[in-house]
Amino acid sequence: MRRTLFPLLLATGLAPAAGLADSVVASDQLQSRLRVREAAAGPVIGSLLPGERATYVATRGEWHQIELADGRVGFVSAAWSRVVREPEPAASTAYLHVERRGLGAAVRGFFRDAHTWLGARPRVDLVLRDPVRDGAIHEHDDPLLPVAGLATPEGSRGTYDIVIVLDASTSTQGFSQADVNGDGRLDDRWKGPDSIYQAQIRAAREFVAALRRLPYNRGGERIRVAVVSFAGDEDAAGEPFDPSPAALLRLARVDAEERIPLTADYARLDRELDRLATREPEGSTDFAAGVGRALAALGVLTQGAASEDPRGAQKAILFLTDGKPQLPSERKTAERAALYASRLAGQAGVRIHTFALGRDVVRRGVNPVLARMAERSGGRFTQLQAPGEIVALLRSTSFSFVSSVRLANATRGDEIPEIATAIDGSFYGELPLAEGVNEIEVEVVLNDGRRTSRKLTITWVDTKPLEALETRLAALREENAALVEQLREKLTREIRTVRSREERDLTISVAR
């Protein structure tokens, strides 16, 4: 398998121009605020100050459609605002690598990846582990049919490479509002055992433990994990950032560290996480560096040629933070750098799932940058009320495309609308069968609402009657054995009685 920059260049050329825009800026010529309307010429739902920015969505006639920081979508006059486009990656000595498998596969892969970059999800393969084939015969006394399988992105064979990105900035020494170390007490001390940083470490441990319990992955056969931490030098704030792969890679090497490289050795992960727990967080928050270092750990952001990945693994980043971007420069530049890194991740097919560990105390709400990072890469954003909630949440976070799995038996008219699904898309359930031939359907519902299914025929042969006959036969044998013994004892007594009479008769005859 080779990696190439070719699909990335094609995507840049074929994506709609609107997709390259970063924001809409209210004109500096305004005498007051720029009104944001619910629809073109519709009621006012908000406003922008002169020079204030909002996320660009589309242009419709004389109106720009925008998204506000709180997620609402509205329209502003195009005459009193302008679209500011985000710079494209510049040519450099660092590369963003996209996989391809021969020329034909490269073309097919490009269009599949292009759909991903434009918001669509790739197709999903449905692999049944039990029952293993259509037309199988289920010989059992129990009418419940075990159904187990795996729903995976097309061509991935159920393999994943995941990077857990931890915020190691100074603020994570604060209280997580949870009993992280499990001693039954809430320790709210600065740098205490129940800090936000320690909550992240424990969450990573719990996540690895959950991977161990997944089917066909007890020894890490399908899922590898790496750990990256980020925290930058506060004195370096104000440094310019050139939006290019080379600049991102340089930044990642300064403000982030690869603590544990990709590995399937979960015991090693546990040991390294224990060591990482002894380190003291320090520095400012640099989202872009954390994402960049994770992309480097995954092998998609490199200085030169990338190594081959014969596993064809799906790649994902779990990004944890309690803050907002502060580096490499002032806030706006830091935010743009984070969004640029996230867009590169999306173009490389790497999804970023972001987790806000507590609400922004200044904004009194959600920091929109994390939500936009997830959106640009095709991932999901999760807002936590308290930082300590990440311990329970991360281990149950799905990195597959599966929302639910439905089982149905058309023969009986039975349906189980939702069975247990694991974080990797594996599933297990039990479906009642009718005696004889059964028409079974397994349907997977994806996160975007699309469905994929598989139908098969299963014949149930009830072994209970045969077992019942064998049990009755055994009982009859025992009864017969008892009767035989009784008859033997009766005959023995009768023989003894007859012999006793004969002996008495003989004695009387002799006496005469």
TIDO-662291 format. One record per residue (C-alpha): x, y, z; residue in three letters. Coordinates in pm, whole numbers, plus 50000, padded with zeros to 5 digits. Example, Ala and Ser with C-alpha at 12.3 -4.5 7.8 and 13.67 -1.06 7.14 Angstrom:
512304955050780ALA;513674989450714SER;
END
This chain:
500005000050000MET;501355034449910ARG;500535069050029ARG;500375099149805THR;499635136149803LEU;497725132049475PHE;494205127849621PRO;494735158149844LEU;495575180149545LEU;492535167549355LEU;490305174949651ALA;491575210549665THR;490785215349299GLY;487345199149294LEU;485845210149625ALA;483365239049595PRO;484885273349646ALA;482575279649939ALA;484195250950125GLY;487465270650139LEU;485925300550318ALA;486665304250684ASP;484455332450803SER;482285362450725VAL;483475395950865VAL;481145424950934ALA;482195456450746SER;484235482950931ASP;482095509450757GLN;479075500750968LEU;477815528651192GLN;476225503251429SER;475795465451439ARG;475235442251140LEU;471885425051182ARG;471715387151161VAL;468375375051028ARG;466645341351055GLU;466145341050677ALA;466955364950395ALA;465035396950486ALA;463515377550778GLY;463265385751149PRO;466435396151337VAL;467965369251560ILE;471265385851648GLY;473965409951538SER;477695414051469LEU;479915443251566LEU;482025459851293PRO;484965436551224GLY;483405407351413GLU;483565373051251ARG;481135343951211ALA;481505310151040THR;480735311650668TYR;478175286550534VAL;477145297850185ALA;476245327749968THR;472655330749852ARG;472065360349624GLY;472635392649819GLU;473005374150150TRP;475745354350323HIS;474555324950531GLN;476535322550856ILE;476775302151174GLU;476995320851504LEU;479145310151798ALA;476115294851973ASP;475355272651671GLY;472425292551530ARG;472375297651153VAL;471305330751000GLY;471805355450714PHE;473655388650684VAL;473745413850403SER;476535406650154ALA;476825444350091ALA;477875450250453TRP;480115420150503SER;482895401450328ARG;484005365250305VAL;487505357750435VAL;488895325450302ARG;491165302850505GLU;494605298950344PRO;495315266150170GLU;498325244450258PRO;501505258850114ALA;504155237849938ALA;506695225650194SER;508975197250294THR;506265181550512ALA;503465161350359TYR;499935150650435LEU;499575115150311HIS;496465098850171VAL;496485061450103GLU;495955046149762ARG;496035010649626ARG;496925012949259GLY;495605037949004LEU;492045024448983GLY;491765022149361ALA;493235057049389ALA;490445071649175VAL;487765052249365ARG;489415061049695GLY;489555097849604PHE;485825100149536PHE;485085080249852ARG;487335103550057ASP;485945134249881ALA;482475124450004HIS;483935122250355THR;485485157050332TRP;482195171150208LEU;480315156750505GLY;479165121950389ALA;480125089450559ARG;481945060850384PRO;480115028350315ARG;480045002150588VAL;480844965050564ASP;478654941650771LEU;480514910150879VAL;478614882951065LEU;480664860951298ARG;477694840651420ASP;475854826251234PRO;478734823550994VAL;476774815650676ARG;473404817250508ASP;471474784550518GLY;473024773250847ALA;471244747351063ILE;470844756451429HIS;470624723751624GLU;469834732351982HIS;467174728352247ASP;467134766352297ASP;465134786252033PRO;467304817552084LEU;469774822951797LEU;473024840951895PRO;473804868751643VAL;477274884651659ALA;479234905151411GLY;481124936451325LEU;480134967251125ALA;483214985050992THR;484055012050735PRO;484444997350390GLU;487784979650347GLY;489064985250702SER;488614948950816ARG;487754961851162GLY;491224975851237THR;491745009551403TYR;494605032551502ASP;493585056651778ILE;495515085251937VAL;494435098252277ILE;495455134952303VAL;495785148052660LEU;495825184452770ASP;498945188752988ALA;498645226453034SER;498795243053377THR;495035246653412SER;494575208753423THR;496035208653775GLN;492645221953891GLY;489905201354059PHE;487975177553831SER;484855177354055GLN;485095139354082ALA;486685112254295ASP;489315102754039VAL;491505080354256ASN;488525062054407GLY;489375068254773ASP;485825079254852GLY;486765115854903ARG;486705146854684LEU;490125163454699ASP;489845198454553ASP;493475208154609ARG;495505223254327TRP;497695195154184LYS;495655170554391GLY;494915133954309PRO;491475143854179ASP;492795169453930SER;491665173253570ILE;495005159653453TYR;494655128153664GLN;491075124153538ALA;492425123453181GLN;495015096953272ILE;492435074953439ARG;490045079553146ALA;492785067252912ALA;493355036853134ARG;489635028753139GLU;489475032552761PHE;492325007552712VAL;490604983452952ALA;487434986052742ALA;489434977552428LEU;490694945852596ARG;487124933452634ARG;486194937652267LEU;485744905652061PRO;488744894351856TYR;490894921052022ASN;491934906352357ARG;495584909852260GLY;495264941652054GLY;494884922851727GLU;492584949151572ARG;493104981651763ILE;496345000451830ARG;496595030652059VAL;499015059852100ALA;499085088052356VAL;500065124252287VAL;500115153652527SER;500235190852447PHE;501275222152639ALA;503205251652495GLY;505595278052626ASP;503605308152744GLU;506525331252655ASP;506225320252290ALA;502725334852254ALA;502495358851963GLY;504605338251722GLU;503155338851368PRO;501745306951217PHE;502055298750848ASP;499205274850755PRO;501235247050595SER;501975210650681PRO;505625219750749ALA;504675247350994ALA;502195224551169LEU;504795197051203LEU;507345221651346ARG;504795234751593LEU;503805199451696ALA;507395190551777ARG;507725221152003VAL;504395222452189ASP;503385185552197ALA;504975151952276GLU;504345116552163GLU;504255099652503ARG;503405064652380ILE;503775054852012PRO;501145033551839LEU;501104999552006THR;498914968852047ALA;500664960752377ASP;498014971752626TYR;500134961652925ALA;502784985952805ARG;500145012852768LEU;499135007853131ASP;502755010553249ARG;503435041853046GLU;500205058253164LEU;501315051653523ASP;504585069853450ARG;502745097953276LEU;500565102853585ALA;503665113253782THR;504435142553551ARG;503365177753641GLU;501295197153384PRO;502755230653284GLU;502315255753002GLY;499625270452778SER;497075253952552THR;498055247052190ASP;495295227752010PHE;497055228351672ALA;500215212751817ALA;498195184851980GLY;496405176351655VAL;499605179151452GLY;501505155751683ARG;498635130751669ALA;498685131651287LEU;502435125251299ALA;501885095851537ALA;499375081551288LEU;501905085151007GLY;499835109050794VAL;501855140850865LEU;505525133850799THR;508755150350692GLN;509125126850398GLY;507715094650261ALA;505255076750486ALA;505555040350585SER;502965016350446GLU;499995005050652ASP;499054970150531PRO;496264968350790ARG;494224995750619GLY;493265008050965ALA;490695035351025GLN;492275064351212LYS;490795085851486ALA;491905111251747ILE;490295114852091LEU;491085150952185PHE;490655160752554LEU;490985196152691THR;489655218952963ASP;490585251352787GLY;490655270452461LYS;493515276052213PRO;496095301652333GLN;499095292752117LEU;500955295951886PRO;499845332051875SER;497015354251994GLU;493565338652030ARG;492275343351675LYS;495445329551519THR;495475300751768ALA;491895292151676GLU;492645293551303ARG;495695271251352ALA;493575245651536ALA;490925246251263LEU;493575243550992TYR;495055212651163ALA;491565197651192SER;490865203550824ARG;494105185650734LEU;493005156650954ALA;489695154650769GLY;491445154950433GLN;493655126150547ALA;490605106250660GLY;491365110851032VAL;488335119051247ARG;488785140451559ILE;486375134651847HIS;486685164552080THR;485795165752451PHE;485325198452640ALA;486165190553004LEU;483785214853172GLY;482145246453047ARG;484015278252954ASP;483745299353269VAL;484335331453077VAL;481825325552798ARG;479505306953038ARG;478885281552768GLY;480595260652502VAL;483805270852331ASN;482835267751962PRO;486355259151843VAL;486175223151966LEU;482825218251794ALA;484215231751466ARG;487335210051496MET;485155179051518ALA;482935190851234GLU;485845197650997ARG;487275163051046SER;484005143751044GLY;484165136151417GLY;481875143251712ARG;481965170051981PHE;481045162152343THR;480495188452612GLN;480955177152975LEU;479445196053267GLN;482275185353500ALA;485805175053389PRO;485735143053597GLY;482895129253385GLU;485475120253120ILE;486495088953318VAL;483155071653259ALA;482485087752922LEU;485675080152731LEU;485495042352780ARG;482025042052625SER;482865065552337THR;482205049552001SER;484785054551729PHE;482745035351471SER;479985047951240PHE;477365025251401VAL;474415040251586SER;472375008551645SER;471774973051520VAL;468314957851461ARG;467414920851442LEU;464224907351283ALA;462704873051217ASN;460124876050938ALA;458984840250995THR;457874846851352ARG;457124883751303GLY;459534892451585ASP;461844922651596GLU;464504934951838ILE;464894971851747PRO;468244976551921GLU;470804951652051ILE;474064957252238ALA;476764974352031THR;480364980552135ALA;482515011252075ILE;484214995451772ASP;481014985951590GLY;480884949851714SER;477494937451830PHE;475724908051997TYR;472094898252040GLY;469754868252058GLU;466764863151830LEU;463914837851887PRO;463514811551616LEU;460534791451494ALA;460974754151436GLU;462034748951075GLY;463154775850829VAL;463514812050952ASN;464024843650744GLU;466454865650942ILE;467514901850882GLU;470384920351050VAL;470214958050993GLU;472864983551094VAL;471835019951140VAL;474655044851088LEU;475205077751269ASN;474015097550969ASP;470745077750950GLY;471685055450657ARG;471135017950686ARG;472824986650563THR;471464951650612SER;471984914850544ARG;469354887450509LYS;469884850450566LEU;467974818150618THR;468464797650935ILE;466864763851005THR;466204754751367TRP;466174717951459VAL;464794714351810ASP;466834687851993THR;464534688752296LYS;462164659852181PRO;465114636452126LEU;466554645452462GLU;463154639952623ALA;462914605052468LEU;466374596352587GLU;465454608052935THR;462234587152931ARG;464124556752803LEU;466674560253081ALA;463814562853334ALA;462164531653187LEU;465434513153209ARG;465704522353573GLU;462094511653633GLU;462674479053447ASN;465824472453644ALA;463844477353964ALA;461104453653839LEU;463664427553738VAL;465224430154082GLU;461824426454245GLN;461034395854030LEU;464404380754114ARG;463794385754483GLU;460254370754452LYS;461504340354263LEU;464264335854516THR;461744336354800ARG;459434312154618GLU;462304288354550ILE;463314289754913ARG;459694283255018THR;459384253254783VAL;462684238854902ARG;461674243755263SER;458434224755205ARG;460244196455027GLU;462734193255310GLU;459894192355569ARG;457984166255370ASP;461134145255345LEU;461754147255718THR;458204135855799ILE;458484106555556SER;461734094355711VAL;460294096756063ALA;457474073555969ARG;
END
